[in-house]
Amino acid sequence: MEKFIPYEKLSKKKKRERNAERRGTWSISPVTRRPGNPKAYKRKKAQDWETDPGSVPFLSASAAAAAQMEA
């Protein structure tokens, strides 16, 4: 049987091991989660126009204008 040593007197390495053992049983992550800043620039959203065919309605208008200029 191991001798009891108070947490405050444990070495840094032993404290880390003990904390890691206890963390393994947590069902959720203890990291604080915050909602994103709505004013921040979103790169993913800026690239979505390439994959979403309905988000670029001006293509048909500009294609029609280019066709008129050539004619």
C-alpha positions in Angstrom: 0.0 0.0 0.0 1.3 3.4 -0.9 2.0 6.0 1.7 -0.4 8.9 1.7 1.1 12.2 0.6 -0.9 15.4 0.6 -1.6 16.9 -2.9 0.3 20.1 -2.0 3.4 18.1 -1.2 3.4 16.0 -4.4 6.0 16.8 -7.1 4.9 18.5 -10.3 5.2 15.3 -12.2 3.1 13.3 -9.8 0.5 16.1 -9.7 0.2 16.0 -13.5 -0.2 12.2 -13.4 -2.9 12.3 -10.8 -4.8 15.1 -12.6 -4.6 13.2 -15.9 -6.1 10.1 -14.2 -9.0 12.1 -12.8 -9.6 13.9 -16.1 -10.0 10.7 -18.0 -13.4 10.1 -16.3 -14.9 13.5 -17.2 -17.8 13.2 -19.6 -17.4 16.7 -21.0 -14.4 18.9 -21.8 -13.7 21.5 -19.0 -12.6 24.1 -21.6 -14.7 27.2 -21.6 -16.8 27.4 -24.8 -18.0 30.7 -26.1 -20.1 31.6 -29.1 -18.2 33.0 -32.0 -18.0 36.8 -32.6 -20.7 37.6 -35.2 -18.7 40.6 -36.5 -15.6 38.6 -37.2 -14.7 37.7 -40.8 -15.4 34.0 -41.5 -13.2 32.5 -44.2 -15.3 29.4 -44.5 -18.4 31.5 -45.3 -16.5 33.5 -47.9 -15.5 30.3 -49.7 -19.0 28.8 -49.6 -20.2 30.7 -52.7 -18.0 28.5 -54.9 -19.8 25.3 -53.7 -23.4 26.7 -53.3 -24.9 27.1 -56.8 -27.9 29.2 -55.5 -25.8 31.8 -53.9 -24.5 33.5 -57.1 -27.5 34.7 -59.0 -25.6 37.4 -60.9 -23.8 34.8 -63.1 -26.7 34.5 -65.5 -27.1 38.3 -65.7 -23.4 38.9 -66.5 -23.3 36.0 -69.0 -26.3 37.6 -70.8 -24.6 41.0 -70.8 -21.5 39.5 -72.2 -23.4 37.8 -74.9 -25.1 41.1 -75.9 -21.8 42.9 -76.1 -20.4 40.2 -78.5 -23.4 40.3 -80.7 
